[in-house]
């Protein structure tokens, strides 16, 4: 059985270091179809049947940069068996912005919190178990540079891929959730059930590249503008704000900065 694992993370999160450590010289380099963004794939060391695809480094799954579009098209079209999301532990709040969006795609996912050598050296604490409970998926601590925890993280991703299932995702406010359900219900059978939520969020954000040509831009305008009037804000900002509030809550319970002596949001 062949297994496809997508490696996703922010630029500078240590993705290349992890990819190289996991695949060694077993890599193939090319370009993503139609664009000059480099595509790297490799076999997981000791697992001929496991292919790791290194996605471009991105901060979000929005449609604004070529890298974001390449990454999300791959995820939606190729449908990996699992995502290995590398997160920079020294910059965890910012990195979780992408993580929350990846979870909404509905694929099995493992989070590898990287740079743990630096986090520990700084005397900071990340409560990995609580983070896993809050995010509803496996979270492992690693140092890609030192090679610690990486085999275990890869093994966890292989296990998640084999087991299947969807991770949990966070709920937005009641009004937004209602709008997402309505949009979701109106999506055709062309969209796989577990990917409906991601599509509904993107359509709510007026993402023009999602379902391009299949859904008219104005199809959900009535639902979206009703919420915008209620919140006095545009739909994309509503989603972004609610996402950051959720991430702030996670950080409060799971991250402690040494020199602050109290729980930190930064
Ligand atoms: C430089 N721990 C530590 N301490 N550093 C790490 C870890 C880790 O676990 N993982 C990665 N790094 P990329 P993207 C560098 O290149 O893999 C470091 O963009 C330097 N370079 O070594 O490239 C890694 O693919 C000069 O650092 O990330 C790299 O996601 C001085 O994080 C950087 C200091 O890793 C980004 C660091 C000339």
Boltz pocket constraint, residues with backbone or C-beta under 6 A from the ligand:
constraints:
  - pocket:
      binder: B
      contacts: [[A, 9], [A, 10], [A, 11], [A, 12], [A, 13], [A, 14], [A, 15], [A, 16], [A, 17], [A, 18], [A, 57], [A, 114], [A, 115], [A, 116], [A, 117], [A, 118], [A, 142], [A, 143], [A, 144], [A, 145], [A, 146]]
      max_distance: 6.0
